[in-house]
Amino acid sequence: MIPEILQLVEVDQLWIEDRNFCTLGLLFGMHRRGATFVVRQYAQLQGELLGRAQRTGATRSGPVYEQLMRVRDTISGDTMLMRRITVKLKVPTRDGDTELHLLSNVPSGRATAAQLARAYGKRWSIETAFFEITTTLTCEINTLGYPKAALFAFCLALLAYNAVSLIKAALRSEHGRKKINEEVSGYYLSLEIGRTYDGMMIAIPAPHWQFFRTLSDRDFADALRELTASVKLSRYQKHPRGPKKKPPERTPYENGKHVSTAKLLVMR
């Protein structure tokens, strides 16, 4: 589908991509159309590294290094000079990676290596947001066959995500960013809202809710902080998955261990 993707590429755009999109056809195609990219380097895409990596800055994830890399298009024979940006991570990824390698054709005069690394980091935040919208807020309902209905349900999930994000922000301001990000489950938080909403609409009359419409942003934030200060976080505790088990090693096939069904039928 690379030709279809390239039809969407316009001059002076910046495309931020996952390593699954780190292909010669896509990168050279964007470069020829006058667009720029920041993409995580795929292990199979290799080039000629030029000079030594120089430290050029730092991000919250770790120090940033940069060096040039020349890549050749195997089909056309064209070459392209890219910036290879390496972030030495303070904390390894969930896959155990300690370094993050990014490729970019953005000129050094337009963005520093640290700026490009931070921009790529935001892609993870967006991806995490869509993962939560899909898994905890049910943005895709299988029974909706009409495109307009599916789009409406997706927009409702986006609206709900904004509300849940506001609650999380209030919780972080009272209980600390690290505790909320690492221990509070978005799933249980959304489940609590869905279960108690109808009951609260019955128990608390509408005039009491209308009071919040008259509050300023600051007063509304203060009210949220006051409410979240008494929240029992243990009710929304995450249950992190344990370390991944290594798959069993494959053993070479040995004759005599497999018996076909046809042979068994013949024997009977």
C-alpha positions in Angstrom: 0.0 0.0 0.0 3.0 2.3 -0.2 1.8 4.0 -3.5 -1.5 4.8 -1.8 0.3 6.3 1.2 2.6 8.4 -0.9 -0.4 9.9 -2.6 -1.2 11.6 0.7 2.3 13.0 1.2 2.7 16.7 0.5 5.6 19.1 0.4 7.0 20.3 3.7 5.0 17.8 5.8 6.6 15.9 8.7 5.6 12.3 9.0 6.3 10.6 12.4 6.3 6.8 11.9 6.7 3.5 13.7 9.5 1.2 12.6 7.1 -1.0 10.7 7.0 1.9 8.2 10.8 2.1 7.9 11.0 0.9 4.4 13.2 2.1 1.5 10.2 2.6 -0.8 8.3 4.8 1.7 11.3 6.8 2.9 12.7 7.6 -0.5 9.2 8.2 -1.8 8.6 10.9 0.9 12.0 12.4 0.2 11.2 12.7 -3.5 7.9 14.4 -2.8 9.6 17.1 -0.7 8.4 15.8 2.7 10.4 15.0 5.8 10.1 12.1 8.3 11.1 10.8 11.7 11.0 7.1 11.9 12.3 4.5 14.2 15.0 2.5 12.5 14.0 -1.1 11.5 16.7 -3.6 12.3 16.8 -4.8 8.7 17.3 -1.4 7.2 21.0 -0.7 7.4 23.2 2.0 5.9 26.7 3.4 5.9 27.4 5.2 9.2 29.6 8.3 8.6 31.8 9.7 11.4 31.3 9.2 15.1 28.1 9.7 17.0 28.2 13.1 18.9 26.1 14.0 21.9 23.9 16.9 20.9 21.4 17.2 23.8 19.1 15.3 26.1 15.5 14.4 26.7 13.6 13.2 29.8 14.3 9.6 28.5 18.1 10.1 28.3 21.0 11.7 26.4 20.7 12.2 22.6 23.5 11.4 20.1 23.6 12.0 16.4 25.5 10.9 13.3 25.0 10.8 9.6 24.0 7.7 7.7 24.0 7.1 3.9 21.2 4.8 2.6 20.9 3.4 -0.9 17.7 2.6 -2.7 18.2 -0.9 -4.0 15.7 -0.4 -6.9 16.7 3.0 -8.3 20.2 3.2 -7.0 19.6 6.6 -5.5 21.3 7.5 -2.2 20.0 9.7 0.6 21.9 11.2 3.6 19.9 10.8 6.8 20.4 11.9 10.4 20.6 8.9 12.7 19.5 10.0 16.2 20.2 7.7 19.1 18.5 8.1 22.5 20.2 6.1 25.3 17.3 5.3 27.5 17.5 5.7 31.2 14.8 3.0 31.6 14.6 0.1 29.1 11.5 -0.4 27.0 9.1 -3.2 27.7 11.0 -5.2 25.0 14.3 -4.6 26.8 15.7 -2.1 24.4 18.2 0.3 26.0 18.7 2.5 22.9 16.3 4.1 20.5 17.5 4.7 17.0 15.6 7.2 14.8 16.2 8.2 11.2 15.2 11.6 9.8 15.8 13.8 6.7 14.9 17.0 8.5 17.7 19.5 8.0 19.7 20.2 11.1 18.9 23.9 10.8 15.2 23.3 11.2 15.2 21.0 14.2 17.7 19.7 16.7 18.1 16.0 17.4 16.6 16.4 20.8 13.5 18.1 19.3 13.0 15.3 16.8 13.4 12.7 19.6 10.7 14.5 21.7 8.4 14.7 18.7 8.7 10.9 18.2 8.0 10.4 21.9 4.7 12.1 21.4 3.8 9.4 18.9 3.9 6.9 21.7 1.5 9.1 23.8 -1.0 9.3 20.9 -0.7 5.5 20.3 -1.3 4.8 24.0 -4.4 7.1 23.9 -5.9 5.3 21.0 -5.2 2.0 22.7 -7.1 3.1 25.8 -9.9 4.5 23.7 -10.2 1.1 22.0 -9.9 -1.2 25.0 -11.5 0.7 27.9 -14.0 3.0 26.1 -15.2 0.7 23.3 -14.8 3.0 20.4 -15.4 0.2 17.9 -18.7 -1.5 18.3 -19.0 -4.6 16.0 -22.8 -4.4 15.6 -22.6 -0.9 14.0 -22.7 -1.5 10.3 -23.4 2.0 9.2 -20.4 4.3 8.8 -22.1 7.3 10.4 -23.1 5.3 13.4 -19.6 3.9 13.9 -18.2 7.5 13.5 -20.6 8.8 16.1 -19.6 6.0 18.6 -16.0 6.8 18.0 -16.6 10.6 18.6 -18.4 9.7 21.9 -15.4 7.6 22.9 -13.1 10.6 22.2 -15.3 12.8 24.3 -15.2 10.3 27.2 -11.5 10.0 26.9 -11.1 13.7 27.4 -13.3 13.5 30.6 -11.3 10.6 31.9 -8.0 12.4 31.1 -9.3 15.4 33.1 -10.0 13.1 36.1 -6.5 11.6 35.8 -5.0 15.1 35.7 -6.8 16.0 38.9 -5.6 12.8 40.5 -2.0 13.5 39.5 -2.1 16.9 41.0 -3.1 15.5 44.4 -1.4 12.1 44.5 1.6 12.6 42.3 2.3 11.8 38.6 4.3 8.6 39.2 1.7 7.0 41.4 -1.2 7.7 39.1 0.6 6.7 35.9 2.0 3.5 37.3 -0.7 2.3 39.7 -4.1 3.6 38.6 -6.0 1.6 35.9 -7.9 3.6 33.3 -10.1 0.5 32.8 -11.3 0.4 36.4 -11.7 4.2 36.4 -13.9 4.1 33.3 -15.8 1.1 34.7 -16.6 3.1 37.9 -18.0 6.0 35.9 -20.1 3.8 33.8 -21.6 1.9 36.7 -22.4 4.8 39.0 -23.5 7.5 36.5 -27.2 6.4 36.3 -27.4 6.2 40.1 -25.9 9.6 40.6 -28.3 11.1 38.2 -31.2 9.8 40.4 -29.6 10.5 43.8 -28.4 14.0 43.0 -31.0 16.3 41.3 -30.1 18.3 38.2 -29.9 21.7 39.9 -26.9 20.5 41.9 -25.1 19.6 38.7 -25.8 23.0 37.1 -23.8 24.7 39.7 -20.6 23.5 38.0 -21.5 25.4 34.8 -21.1 28.8 36.6 -17.6 28.0 37.9 -14.5 29.5 36.4 -11.7 27.2 35.2 -9.7 27.8 38.4 -12.7 27.2 40.7 -13.6 24.1 38.8 -10.0 22.8 39.0 -10.0 23.5 42.8 -13.3 21.6 43.1 -11.8 18.6 41.2 -8.7 18.6 43.4 -10.8 18.7 46.5 -12.8 15.7 45.4 -9.9 13.6 44.2 -8.0 14.2 47.4 -10.4 11.7 49.1 -10.4 9.1 46.4 -9.4 5.5 47.4 -6.9 4.7 44.8 -6.8 1.0 45.9 -10.2 0.6 44.2 -8.6 1.4 40.8 -5.4 -0.6 41.2 -3.6 -1.7 38.1 -2.7 -5.4 37.8 0.4 -5.3 35.6 1.3 -8.4 33.5 4.2 -10.4 34.6 7.4 -10.8 32.5 6.8 -12.5 29.2 7.7 -16.1 29.1 10.2 -17.2 26.5 8.6 -19.4 23.8 9.8 -23.0 23.9 12.7 -23.7 21.6 11.8 -25.4 18.4 13.2 -28.9 17.9 13.9 -30.3 14.5 11.4 -32.7 13.1 12.3 -36.4 13.6 10.7 -39.2 11.7 8.8 -41.6 13.9 7.2 -39.1 16.2 4.3 -38.2 13.8 1.7 -40.6 12.6 -0.7 -39.5 9.9 -4.4 -40.1 10.3 -4.5 -41.9 7.0 -2.1 -44.5 8.2 -4.1 -45.1 11.4 -7.3 -45.6 9.4 -5.5 -48.1 7.1 -4.2 -50.0 10.1 -7.8 -50.3 11.5 
